[in-house]
Amino acid sequence: MAASKIPKALTLKQFLLRQQVLSLYRDIQRSLRRVPNKKDRDELRVWAREEFKKNKKEKDEIVIRMLLTQGKRTLQEIQSTVILAR
């Protein structure tokens, strides 16, 4: 009899971190909508998606928090650049 894999439930901390990561991803994607040049916008979307995919398996809470901080800084840079470009 094969044992079925039951996904392990997230702790509250893990759940909250996951929500922060998803929120950051959505905020970045929303901000990229404002990039005027379609080619640049598409390239930035692919880049953002790949960065999140690259770190998808990360389990270390400290590393995830560091990546969140770095991502928030990147989001602020994107938003500033888009404002200046208009």
PyMOL commands that set and color helices and strands:
alter all, ss='L'
color gray80, all
select helices_A, chain A and resi 12-32+38-54+61-85
alter helices_A, ss='H'
color red, helices_A
deselect
rebuild
show_as cartoon
